[in-house]
Amino acid sequence: MNIRANILLRVYLAFGLIVLFALAVVLRLGQVQFVQGHKWRAMADSLSTKYLPVEATRGNIYSNDGSLLATSVPEYELHMDMFAGGIADDKIFNEKVDSLAIKLAGIFQDKSAKDYSRMLRKGRADSARYLLIRRKVSYSDLKTVRTFPLYNVGKFSGGLIAVQQNKRILPFQALAARTIGYKNANVKNGVGLEGAYTNYINGETGKRLMQRIAGGVYVPVNDEEEVAPKDGADIISTIDVNMQDLVQNALEKQLIATKADHGTAILMEVETGEIRAVANFSKVEEGIYKEKFNYAIAGNQDPGSTFKLASYMALLEDKLVDTNTMIGTGYYQIPGKLITDSHPVVTSVTVKRAFEESSNAAIAKLINMHYGADPIKFTDHLYDWRLNEKMGLQIPGEAMPVVKNPKTNKSWGKMTLPQMAYGYEMQLTPLKMLSFYNAVANNGKYIAPIFVKEIRRLGNPIEQFKAKVINEKICSDETLSKMRKMLEGVVTEGSGKQIVYNPLYKIAGKTGTAQVADANKGYKANRQYQASFVGYFPADKPKYSMIVVINDPKGAYYGALVSGPVFREIADRIYASDMQMYNDVPTRLVGNTGNPPTKAGQSKATQKVYKAFGFKPLFASKSEYYNTIDTSAGTIFQENSERKGVMPNVSGMGLKDALYLLGNAGLKTRVSGSGKVIRQSVQAGVKVSKGLLVDIQLD
C-alpha cells in the first residue's frame, strides 16, 4: 500500500469515528430529552426555589362604639415531610408513628388512630415530602400538635410543616353582615366595607422562600418569612352595635309576622350623615330570613307615597299652593287611568290635610294642573335636588336612580307626570329616599350618607371621612318650615297617628304604599305591594332619621300598618336610651313632694343613695347608725348610738341592720315577718344581759 492510500484510510477512519461519536451524542441527547425527560424535569423542579408572596393579616373593622365587627385570626394547614432530618431513621419513625396517630386522632377526632397510622405509613412508603395532615387548625391546637411524638424532635427536623392562613371572622356573626361584606379569592369585586376598602384592609404582602417538589407543590424552605408581611389598616365604621341589633330584631320580627318577601331598615344620624344601622333581610324559607342582598343601596323601586314630599316641596317652593289651599280628594281622572285614594272620600280639604292623609288624587291633580303645560319645570326641581344621580356611597353597588324628564325619556306620556307626583314611573333606593328626608330634618342640607368615618394604622388615624354635601340648601326656609309641620301632622293627625304617634316625643314622617310592578308584566299581573315609613325624630330637634321598607307583606299592606310599627319600636327604644334627647322633658310633681321614706340603718350607705338622687336630707349626727323621723319638711336622721349592755333601737330598720346591732349587743334574736322592724319585744334603752332572747316583728 502506497503512502497516499495509507493516509486516506487513516483520514476516513478518523472521520468515521467522529461521525459515530456525533451520532452517539445525538442519540444520547434524544434519550435524555424524550425518554428520560420526565425524570430529569421532575428532578429539576424538586431543586428549584423561588420567593412566593405571603398574605398579610387583614385589618379589623370596628363599630362606632369600638366593638369589633370583623377581624382575622390565624388558621393553619398542617403538612408533614416524611423524611425530615430528625425522623429519617426508620427505627425512630416506626417506634413513634402509632403514638403520633393516637394523638392526632384524639385532638382532631376526624379519623381513628388506625386510619391516621395507615395514612402516615403510606406517606412514608410513597416518600411524601409534603403530606397533608389537617386543614383549618387553630393556633392553640397547633401549639399542642407541636408536642406530639415525632413532631417534638425539633422545629425543623420533626417533619411538621405549618402553613399559616388568615381566617376572617365576624364576632357578632349576622350583625350588620351585609354591610361588613366579604372579600375572598372567589370574588372578583368584594362586597360591603370589606370590598370597598380592601386596599387599606389587605396590608402589604411579605415573601417566603419556597421549594418546588415533584408534583408541582411548593413547600416552605424555612419556618418563617424572609420578608414579613405588613398588617392591614383598621376601618372605623359608623355602625352602632346596639342600634344595629335593635334594628335587625325589629325588622326581622315584623317580616316574620307579615310573611313578607324582603325588607330593609336604615337608621341615620341627621347632622353627620353617619349610618348607625342598616338591615336587609330576604326570605329563604317560611319564617327564616337572611341577609342576601343589600336592598338599602341597590333595591331600586317605585317609592310610592313617600315621594310626595318632593312633589309638595316643588309646589310650595314655586308658590303655586300654600298649606291652606283647598283641593279635592277621592278620585282624579287622567287619560287612560282613574287615580283613586286608598280610602276614597270625595271632599275638599287643605293641601296640608291632603298630605297628612296621603291623598293620591289630590297630589296628582295639583301637579298635573300646575305643571302639565310645562312638565320640565317640575322635573327640573328633581334634577336640581340631584335625585337622578348616585350619591357616591362608600360601599359599592349603589343603584342608578331613574327619574324621567320629557326631554330625554321616550316613554314620557300623558300619564307620566301625574303618576310621578305620587311616586310611580321612577326608581329610587330606600337610602336615596331617606337621604332626601334627612335633608328636611337637617335644615335643608342634603348630604350623602357615610359608612366609614376613619381609617387607622397602629391606632393612629391616617384618613378621616365626612359626609359629602350634595345640595347645601334644597329649598327656602319658608318651604322647609311648612314641610316639617306637614310631616309632623302625618303622625299627629294623619295616616301615622294610630301606629307611630308617641305622646312623649315628636316624630315627623310619611307613610308610603306602592304597588310593585312584575318585570314586563306590569302592575296588574300580581298584586304585590311595598309598605314604607320614613321620617325623623325628635321632630323639634332632629337627631336620627330612619326608613323602613317591607316588600310583599301578606294581609295588610299599608305603610302605616306594616312599616310603622317597626319605625315606632326602634325610635322608642333609642329615645328611651338617649338621655340627651329627653333632657328638656318637664318634671311633673305628683302628690307628696317630700324626700322619699327610707329604712333606718347605716348612714354611709343611705347618704350615698340620697346623693346619687340629688336629695339633701338633714343628718343630726355623725353616728354609724341612725333612726329616721318624718317631718313635713322632709326626713331627719337621728343618732342611734350603741352602748354595751343597753337594748338598741332597731325600729324602722331592715332585717340585716337589725341583726347586726342585736348581735353586737350579744342578744339572741327571733324574727317574724318581712320588710322593716315595726316592733321589738324589749324596749330600747333598757339594760339587758348577754344571751337574752329578743323577738322582732317586721312588716
Disulfide bonds with the S-S distance in Angstrom:
none
